[in-house]
């Protein structure tokens, strides 16, 4: 688990609801159970500041970092997809992007990852398609300096034709296998964590669960049911994730509060 990725998870899953800010010491404490060392946390924080995801701030317990508006939008969108709070619907039309300007090789991977995160799949190197318009896609492409055209398109062959487009843009068989592997790998790690387990252990197990589930934001565009294969493994995997994420949430929240309160208490003691 990389420190930068873990920080996104931490802010998105725990700190966003607590004002989106935390002292550096709390960030270090909260990532320690994941095996992430303090220097790696500080390096990742500095990198996220340079990239416009975090802003330095002064808190009661000392120096800290808060999420930027850009980060808040990205974290809120990720949370909606992780916990599926929005209804997935489809009007039969695709959002189609045709990139006009060439993308340098060093930037291609980053652009591809960002478009995939927003729910787009590649039909070829320059043509991307999604079943719903990405709200951030115009800003993303403008910031990348990529010229493009954008269309709304419906397949002349209706749903069967649309399913053909989907299978060109995404390897659904591979995504389905990834969901089955997710459940197979997580189940033995979670069954040993019970209501009698320490809060830190429950927090770490839940963190790893959410971290592993979050990778599907870069794999699965969350297609509407009409375009999915029968017995889609993602449905069973989502139920598995929901059960364990909810079961471990109370203990994880207690541990987060403990780490933040410890820093505040130390700061008050120093101020006396």
TASUL-V296722 format. One record per residue. RES is the residue in one letter. PHI is phi as a letter, one per 30 degrees, with the letter a starting at -180 (none if undefined). Layout:
BEGIN
RES:PHI
RES:PHI
END
This chain:
BEGIN
X:none
X:d
X:d
X:d
X:d
X:d
X:d
X:e
X:d
X:d
X:d
X:d
X:c
X:b
X:d
X:e
X:d
X:c
X:j
X:i
X:b
X:a
X:d
X:e
X:d
X:d
X:e
X:d
X:d
X:d
X:c
X:d
X:d
X:c
X:i
X:c
X:d
X:e
X:e
X:d
X:d
X:d
X:d
X:d
X:d
X:d
X:d
X:d
X:d
X:d
X:d
X:i
X:c
X:b
X:b
X:d
X:a
X:c
X:c
X:e
X:c
X:k
X:d
X:a
X:b
X:c
X:d
X:d
X:e
X:d
X:d
X:d
X:d
X:d
X:d
X:d
X:d
X:d
X:d
X:d
X:d
X:d
X:c
X:h
X:d
X:c
X:d
X:d
X:b
X:a
X:c
X:i
X:c
X:c
X:c
X:c
X:c
X:b
X:d
X:c
X:d
X:d
X:c
X:e
X:e
X:d
X:c
X:d
X:d
X:d
X:d
X:d
X:d
X:d
X:d
X:d
X:e
X:d
X:j
X:c
X:b
X:c
X:d
X:a
X:d
X:c
X:c
X:b
X:b
X:b
X:d
X:b
X:d
X:d
X:d
X:c
X:d
X:d
X:d
X:e
X:d
X:d
X:d
X:d
X:i
X:c
X:d
X:a
X:b
X:b
X:b
X:c
X:b
X:c
X:d
X:d
X:c
X:i
X:d
X:e
X:d
X:d
X:d
X:d
X:d
X:e
X:d
X:d
X:d
X:b
X:d
X:d
X:d
X:d
X:d
X:d
X:d
X:d
X:d
X:d
X:d
X:e
X:d
X:d
X:d
X:d
X:e
X:d
X:d
X:c
X:d
X:d
X:c
X:c
X:d
X:c
X:d
X:d
X:e
X:d
X:d
X:d
X:e
X:d
X:d
X:d
X:d
X:d
X:d
X:d
X:d
X:d
X:d
X:d
X:d
X:d
X:d
X:c
X:b
X:c
X:d
X:h
X:d
X:d
X:e
X:d
X:c
X:c
X:d
X:d
X:h
X:d
X:d
X:d
X:d
X:d
X:d
X:d
X:d
X:d
X:d
X:e
X:d
X:d
X:d
X:d
X:d
X:c
X:e
X:e
X:d
X:d
X:d
X:d
X:d
X:d
X:d
X:d
X:d
X:d
X:d
X:d
X:d
X:d
X:d
X:d
X:d
X:d
X:d
X:d
X:d
X:d
END
